[in-house]
Amino acid sequence: MKVDVAILGAGASGLCCAIACGRRGRSALLIDHGRKAARKVLASGGGRANCTNIDISPADYVCGNPHFVKSALARLSSWEFLDWIHAGGVATREEDNGKHFCTGGAISLVRFLMAEAQAVGARFRLGATINAARKDGDGFVVDTDAGPVRAASLVLALGGKSWPGLGATDFGYALARGFGLGVTPLLPGLTPLLAGPDMAALCQDLSGVSLPVGLSGPCDAAGSLLFTHKGVSGPAVLDASLFWRHGPIAIDFLPGVDLEAVLAETPRLEIKNALARVLPKRLAGAICDKLALAGPVAGLSPKARRELAHKLAAFPFTPARAEGYAKAEVTIGGVDTAAVSSKTLEATRIPGLYVVGELLDVTGRLGGYNLHWAYASGFAAGAYA
Ligand SMILES: Cc1cc2nc3c(=O)[nH]c(=O)nc-3n(C[C@H](O)[C@H](O)[C@H](O)COP(=O)(O)OP(=O)(O)OC[C@H]3O[C@@H](n4cnc5c(N)ncnc54)[C@H](O)[C@@H]3O)c2cc1C
């Protein structure tokens, strides 16, 4: 089989690349080992796909070269993306912090992307095993179990290695290395953090308790924190996991609450009951046990109240480690952007080879940024491949 562009990986980045290629009249073939395309999109946002964010900037991405994402992001704003999918019948709703979710579920977005790709003539080879891909004269050959594919351009859109249950592999990195591209160190990202010995029992006792917090230390993150039987999770924690490597994270259990004022209003209440006015009851009790606080609020000196307020505004939590790839939404690190053009996503030393999406050393924060990078980089490469 002969095509203009062979795209390895039919996820969000591969589909958008195929759409852009097709619009230019280029014949594109998407090859994926999954029987369904875009399985990560289907699972994203709890099945509702947090498909973009109205407030996207390069600062929302972690990359060895912080300027790398600028060019592709500048060519696909979240408003352009939303206008496009809304016009195609995919409804979204804005939720906290600018996150847009698909009201018809992630399936509505995947159906739309598939239909757009098919409308411009893209073809699919799903459920296929890719054995190898190599340079062949001016073009490339991809060896699959359904026969070889010859292409003028080759796009690596094979994603990161997190959530293998959704078809993720490390094959993209291996192929990139085979073409002589560098791969930066890989780590699981947007993942729960496991408690160290000092907090393990507390987390287990509080498993299921969730509350809004502010986090600081490796980065500033805000949102919900969920105690799990092994540590902490929830949007704020997943976001912080992108930046945490070691050392303590400070948890503000009472963002925007003046605890000293709350305590001043409730002198006769037991300390744990006073805290339970502004914290989940189980957490209030566990904090009192941990800090050996008992008796009425009136028994606390002004200094002790101030110290308690400070403690709850910067409660130290030192994770033992991040949860592994099985639970990580993304892979931090990837194909080194130093050898990839930020404008075309083409490997600078291998004309015709493009790398897009999460496979690159580009990781977005929690909030729709990773899918947006997948579309933006896919479209950018598809304008040239
Ligand atoms: C559970 C979960 C929830 C998420 N929720 C969100 C969210 O709400 N918002 C957000 O912005 N991001 C979210 N993400 C991250 C986002 O889904 C990814 O960053 C994005 O899908 C990456 O797109 P991609 O096209 O680069 O890679 P992928 O979507 O991973 O696509 C890669 C494709 O390559 C195929 N492939 C891999 N290995 C091989 C192989 N050896 N042979 C053949 N084919 C192969 C895969 O089957 C897959 O179809 C979530 C991720 C997970 C795991």
The ligand as a Tripos MOL2 file, in Angstrom:
@<TRIPOS>MOLECULE
LIG
   53    58     1     0     0
SMALL
NO_CHARGES

@<TRIPOS>ATOM
      1 C1         -7.5410    8.0920   32.1930 C.3       1 LIG1
      2 C2         -7.0700    9.3370   31.4740 C.ar      1 LIG1
      3 C3         -7.8380   10.4740   31.5160 C.ar      1 LIG1
      4 C4         -7.4020   11.6280   30.8340 C.ar      1 LIG1
      5 N1         -8.1980   12.7330   30.8670 N.ar      1 LIG1
      6 C5         -7.8090   13.8330   30.2000 C.ar      1 LIG1
      7 C6         -8.6620   14.9700   30.1180 C.ar      1 LIG1
      8 O1         -9.8130   14.9460   30.6020 O.2       1 LIG1
      9 N2         -8.1980   16.0740   29.4660 N.ar      1 LIG1
     10 C7         -6.9490   16.1160   28.8690 C.ar      1 LIG1
     11 O2         -6.5760   17.1320   28.2860 O.2       1 LIG1
     12 N3         -6.1460   15.0280   28.8820 N.ar      1 LIG1
     13 C8         -6.5570   13.8920   29.5210 C.ar      1 LIG1
     14 N4         -5.7510   12.7910   29.5010 N.ar      1 LIG1
     15 C9         -4.4910   12.8330   28.7340 C.3       1 LIG1
     16 C10        -4.8060   12.7180   27.2290 C.3       1 LIG1
     17 O3         -5.7710   11.6870   27.0430 O.3       1 LIG1
     18 C11        -3.5440   12.4010   26.4250 C.3       1 LIG1
     19 O4         -2.5380   13.3260   26.7320 O.3       1 LIG1
     20 C12        -3.8380   12.4560   24.9250 C.3       1 LIG1
     21 O5         -4.8310   11.4890   24.5980 O.3       1 LIG1
     22 C13        -2.5750   12.1930   24.1320 C.3       1 LIG1
     23 O6         -2.9250   12.1050   22.7670 O.3       1 LIG1
     24 P1         -1.9310   11.3900   21.7580 P.3       1 LIG1
     25 O7         -2.6380   11.3480   20.4590 O.co2     1 LIG1
     26 O8         -0.6100   12.0300   21.8230 O.co2     1 LIG1
     27 O9         -1.7300    9.9160   22.3290 O.3       1 LIG1
     28 P2         -2.8130    8.7790   22.5710 P.3       1 LIG1
     29 O10        -4.1710    9.3330   22.7280 O.co2     1 LIG1
     30 O11        -2.2680    7.9430   23.6800 O.co2     1 LIG1
     31 O12        -2.8150    7.9600   21.1990 O.3       1 LIG1
     32 C14        -1.7550    7.0900   20.8570 C.3       1 LIG1
     33 C15        -2.3020    5.9780   20.0050 C.3       1 LIG1
     34 O13        -1.2120    5.1270   19.6620 O.3       1 LIG1
     35 C16        -1.6260    3.7860   19.7650 C.3       1 LIG1
     36 N5         -0.4620    2.9420   20.0400 N.ar      1 LIG1
     37 C17         0.3380    2.9560   21.1260 C.ar      1 LIG1
     38 N6          1.2720    2.0090   21.0220 N.ar      1 LIG1
     39 C18         1.0720    1.3850   19.8390 C.ar      1 LIG1
     40 C19         1.7180    0.3080   19.1790 C.ar      1 LIG1
     41 N7          2.7690   -0.3140   19.7280 N.pl3     1 LIG1
     42 N8          1.2390   -0.0790   17.9820 N.ar      1 LIG1
     43 C20         0.1740    0.5380   17.4370 C.ar      1 LIG1
     44 N9         -0.4860    1.5510   18.0030 N.ar      1 LIG1
     45 C21        -0.0360    1.9670   19.2100 C.ar      1 LIG1
     46 C22        -2.6340    3.7620   20.9020 C.3       1 LIG1
     47 O14        -3.5140    2.6650   20.7690 O.3       1 LIG1
     48 C23        -3.3280    5.1140   20.7340 C.3       1 LIG1
     49 O15        -4.5000    5.0210   19.9670 O.3       1 LIG1
     50 C24        -6.1740   11.6280   30.1460 C.ar      1 LIG1
     51 C25        -5.4070   10.4600   30.0940 C.ar      1 LIG1
     52 C26        -5.8550    9.3210   30.7430 C.ar      1 LIG1
     53 C27        -5.0310    8.0610   30.6630 C.3       1 LIG1
@<TRIPOS>BOND
     1     1     2 1
     2     2     3 ar
     3     2    52 ar
     4     3     4 ar
     5     4     5 ar
     6     4    50 ar
     7     5     6 ar
     8     6     7 ar
     9     6    13 1
    10     7     8 2
    11     7     9 ar
    12     9    10 ar
    13    10    11 2
    14    10    12 ar
    15    12    13 ar
    16    13    14 ar
    17    14    15 1
    18    14    50 ar
    19    15    16 1
    20    16    17 1
    21    16    18 1
    22    18    19 1
    23    18    20 1
    24    20    21 1
    25    20    22 1
    26    22    23 1
    27    23    24 1
    28    24    25 2
    29    24    26 1
    30    24    27 1
    31    27    28 1
    32    28    29 2
    33    28    30 1
    34    28    31 1
    35    31    32 1
    36    32    33 1
    37    33    34 1
    38    33    48 1
    39    34    35 1
    40    35    36 1
    41    35    46 1
    42    36    37 ar
    43    36    45 ar
    44    37    38 ar
    45    38    39 ar
    46    39    40 ar
    47    39    45 ar
    48    40    41 1
    49    40    42 ar
    50    42    43 ar
    51    43    44 ar
    52    44    45 ar
    53    46    47 1
    54    46    48 1
    55    48    49 1
    56    50    51 ar
    57    51    52 ar
    58    52    53 1
@<TRIPOS>SUBSTRUCTURE
     1 LIG1         1 GROUP 0 **** ****
